[in-house]
Amino acid sequence: MKTALLVIFLTLTSFCFGQSFIAFGAYGAYPQNDFKKASYKSGYGGSVYWVSRHFTVSGNYKFQYGLYGDWAKLGHRDFSVTLNTPVADNGKLMVRNESLGFLGILRNAYDLGKYQPYADLVFGPRVFKTVQIVTPENPDRNPDYEKKTVSDPVVLTSRFHYGIAGGTLFQIAKKAWLDVGFIYTLGNKGAVQPLKDILKEGNELRYKYTRVKTDFLMIRLGLVFEITPISSHNEEPSEPYQENIYHYDNRGVPTPATEKRKNEIKPNSRPKSGNH
């Protein structure tokens, strides 16, 4: 639901700001530095971003601003558990790590015709969370219970991220481009849950989270589309209205009016005498 709302928001933003660009894509997600050393798994996800029209700075160099959103699954681990239901049943407990990001974009682009390399400054909040998903083996035994239950996050952290992005747009149609690029951001320390550190004690899980810097790398592939809202200004102007004016002759018959001649002073018919 949150993903759908983000897509709708950025799409509406495109139309509100006139000519602009909207992109949809997928990416691989890779924890970096201490985050990687903590055995936090890599994953994959989807993204959507919007950027404004080009503002020419000098020659081929252009500037844009925009918004970027992404969501990702960063690995999971499954456990067998006994459910607390009226009719005895077993189930699968999946523990999954997820990430959500919402970043601002300041883009420096170079228009080289069918190729447009770019370099971005990006900044904004990124969320890392760990959720439990319980699925009964025999949901028909307890019809009053959900077939899949997603818990509130058992570990949750949100940190401000900032960094760089880069890539190239390859034009594949009049108003469409293939986007190949990356985003690398740095994040302060936050609580995250490596999957290997989850312990099962009897029928319950014990979470042992760690606090590390949340540096993050994404390798992206997507499609970019130009959006140009339909404007009434594009309609051809109609010819101005001109009223026909008529004069009437001495018989009362209307005749089209003709342009009046200007009054002029009649020149002398003979040269002036030299005597005064």
C-alpha positions in Angstrom: 0.0 0.0 0.0 2.8 2.4 0.9 4.6 1.6 -2.4 1.4 2.3 -4.4 0.9 5.7 -2.6 4.5 6.6 -3.4 4.1 5.8 -7.1 0.9 7.8 -7.2 2.4 10.8 -5.4 5.4 11.0 -7.7 3.2 10.6 -10.8 0.9 13.4 -9.7 4.0 15.5 -8.9 5.1 15.1 -12.5 1.9 16.6 -13.9 1.9 19.4 -11.3 5.3 20.6 -12.3 4.8 20.6 -16.1 7.4 18.9 -18.3 9.4 16.4 -16.2 10.6 12.9 -16.0 9.5 9.8 -14.1 11.4 6.5 -13.8 10.6 3.0 -12.6 13.3 0.4 -11.9 14.8 -2.4 -10.0 18.1 -2.6 -8.0 20.4 -4.8 -6.1 21.0 -3.7 -2.5 24.4 -4.2 -0.8 25.3 -3.2 2.8 28.8 -1.7 3.0 31.7 -1.4 5.4 30.8 -2.2 9.0 27.2 -2.9 7.9 28.5 -5.7 5.6 30.9 -7.0 8.3 27.9 -7.5 10.6 26.6 -10.1 8.1 23.6 -8.1 7.1 22.5 -9.8 3.9 22.3 -8.2 0.5 18.9 -8.1 -1.3 16.9 -6.6 -4.1 14.1 -4.1 -4.6 12.2 -1.6 -6.7 12.4 2.1 -7.1 10.6 5.1 -8.5 11.9 8.6 -8.9 10.8 11.9 -10.4 13.1 14.7 -11.7 12.2 18.2 -13.0 12.7 19.5 -16.5 16.3 20.4 -17.5 17.6 23.9 -16.6 20.4 24.8 -18.9 23.5 26.1 -17.1 26.1 26.2 -19.8 26.2 24.4 -23.2 25.4 20.7 -22.7 25.5 21.0 -18.9 22.0 21.0 -17.3 20.6 20.9 -13.8 17.6 19.1 -12.4 16.0 18.4 -8.9 13.8 15.6 -7.8 12.6 12.9 -5.4 13.5 9.3 -5.1 11.8 6.4 -3.3 12.8 2.7 -3.0 11.9 -0.4 -1.1 13.8 -3.7 -0.7 13.9 -7.2 0.8 17.2 -7.9 2.5 17.1 -11.6 3.1 14.9 -13.8 5.4 15.2 -16.8 7.7 12.5 -19.5 8.3 11.6 -21.3 11.5 9.0 -24.0 12.3 6.7 -23.1 15.2 3.6 -24.3 17.0 0.7 -21.9 16.7 -1.5 -20.8 19.7 -4.8 -21.6 18.1 -8.0 -23.4 19.4 -7.3 -26.3 17.0 -3.7 -27.4 17.2 -1.6 -26.5 14.1 2.0 -25.8 13.2 3.2 -23.0 11.1 6.1 -21.3 9.4 7.6 -18.2 11.0 9.6 -16.1 8.5 11.8 -13.3 9.8 12.6 -10.8 7.0 14.7 -7.7 6.8 13.5 -4.8 4.8 14.5 -1.3 3.8 12.7 1.8 2.7 14.3 5.0 1.4 13.0 8.5 0.5 15.7 10.8 -0.9 16.0 14.2 -2.5 18.0 14.5 -5.7 20.2 17.3 -7.1 21.2 16.2 -10.6 24.0 17.4 -12.8 23.3 16.1 -16.3 25.2 16.4 -19.6 23.0 16.2 -22.8 25.0 14.4 -25.5 22.1 13.5 -27.7 21.2 9.9 -27.3 23.4 9.6 -24.2 23.0 11.6 -21.0 25.5 10.9 -18.2 24.6 12.3 -14.8 26.0 12.8 -11.3 23.7 13.3 -8.3 23.8 14.5 -4.8 21.3 12.5 -2.7 20.1 12.9 0.9 17.1 11.9 3.1 15.9 9.3 5.5 16.3 5.5 5.2 14.5 2.9 7.3 15.7 -0.6 8.2 13.3 -2.9 9.8 12.8 -6.6 10.8 9.4 -8.1 10.7 7.8 -11.5 11.5 5.4 -13.3 9.1 3.5 -16.2 10.4 1.8 -18.7 8.0 -0.2 -21.7 9.3 0.3 -25.0 7.7 -3.5 -25.8 7.8 -5.4 -22.5 7.7 -8.7 -24.3 7.3 -8.5 -25.7 10.8 -9.0 -22.3 12.3 -11.0 -20.2 9.8 -11.4 -17.3 12.2 -7.6 -16.7 12.1 -5.6 -14.9 9.3 -3.9 -17.0 6.6 -0.9 -14.8 7.0 0.0 -12.5 9.8 2.6 -9.8 9.5 3.8 -8.3 12.8 4.9 -4.8 13.6 8.6 -4.4 13.3 10.5 -6.2 16.0 13.7 -4.1 15.2 13.4 -0.7 13.6 15.8 2.1 12.9 15.6 5.2 10.8 18.7 7.2 9.9 19.6 10.2 7.7 21.6 9.1 4.6 23.6 11.3 2.2 25.8 10.5 -0.7 26.3 10.4 -4.4 24.7 8.7 -7.4 25.7 8.4 -11.0 24.8 6.8 -14.3 23.8 7.2 -17.9 20.6 7.5 -19.8 20.4 5.7 -23.1 17.6 7.0 -25.4 15.5 4.1 -26.7 12.5 6.0 -28.0 11.4 9.6 -28.6 10.5 10.1 -24.9 12.0 7.1 -23.2 15.5 6.2 -21.9 17.2 3.2 -20.3 18.8 4.2 -17.0 21.9 2.4 -15.7 23.4 3.7 -12.5 24.2 3.4 -8.8 23.5 5.2 -5.5 26.0 5.1 -2.6 25.0 6.7 0.7 26.5 6.9 4.2 24.3 6.5 7.3 24.9 6.9 11.1 24.8 4.0 13.5 21.5 2.3 14.1 20.0 -0.9 15.4 19.8 -3.6 12.8 19.2 -7.4 13.0 21.6 -9.8 11.2 19.6 -12.9 10.5 22.4 -15.2 11.7 22.1 -13.7 15.2 18.5 -14.8 15.8 18.2 -17.6 18.3 15.3 -20.0 18.8 14.6 -21.0 22.3 11.9 -23.6 22.5 9.0 -22.2 20.5 10.1 -18.6 20.8 12.8 -16.4 19.1 15.3 -14.2 20.8 16.6 -11.2 18.8 20.1 -10.0 19.3 20.5 -6.8 17.3 23.6 -4.9 16.7 24.4 -1.2 16.2 26.5 -0.3 13.1 26.8 2.5 10.6 24.3 1.8 7.8 26.3 2.6 4.7 24.4 1.3 1.6 25.1 0.7 -2.1 22.4 0.2 -4.8 23.1 -0.9 -8.4 20.1 0.3 -10.5 18.4 -0.5 -13.8 15.3 1.3 -15.0 13.2 3.1 -17.6 12.7 6.8 -17.7 9.8 8.5 -19.4 9.3 12.2 -20.3 6.0 13.6 -19.2 4.6 16.6 -21.0 1.1 17.5 -19.8 -1.4 18.5 -22.5 -1.9 22.3 -22.4 -4.5 24.5 -24.0 -1.7 26.8 -25.1 -0.9 24.2 -27.8 -4.1 24.8 -29.7 -4.0 26.9 -32.9 -5.2 30.4 -32.3 -8.5 31.3 -34.1 -8.6 34.2 -36.5 -9.6 37.5 -35.0 -13.2 38.6 -35.6 -13.6 41.5 -38.0 -16.9 43.3 -38.3 -18.1 44.2 -41.9 -19.0 47.9 -42.1 -21.5 49.1 -44.8 -22.4 52.5 -46.2 -25.7 53.3 -47.9 -26.1 55.1 -51.3 -28.8 57.7 -52.1 -31.2 54.8 -52.9 -30.7 53.2 -49.5 -28.7 50.2 -50.9 -25.9 49.1 -48.6 -22.5 49.1 -50.1 -19.3 47.8 -48.5 -17.3 50.6 -47.0 -14.1 51.6 -48.6 -11.1 53.2 -46.9 -11.4 57.0 -46.9 -8.8 59.0 -48.8 -6.8 61.5 -46.8 -7.3 65.3 -47.3 -4.3 67.0 -48.9 -3.6 70.6 -49.6 -3.8 71.4 -53.4 -0.5 72.7 -54.8 -0.3 76.0 -56.7 -1.3 75.7 -60.3 1.3 78.2 -61.5 4.7 79.2 -60.1 4.9 82.2 -57.9 6.0 85.5 -59.4 9.5 86.7 -58.4 8.1 90.3 -57.8 7.0 91.1 -54.3 
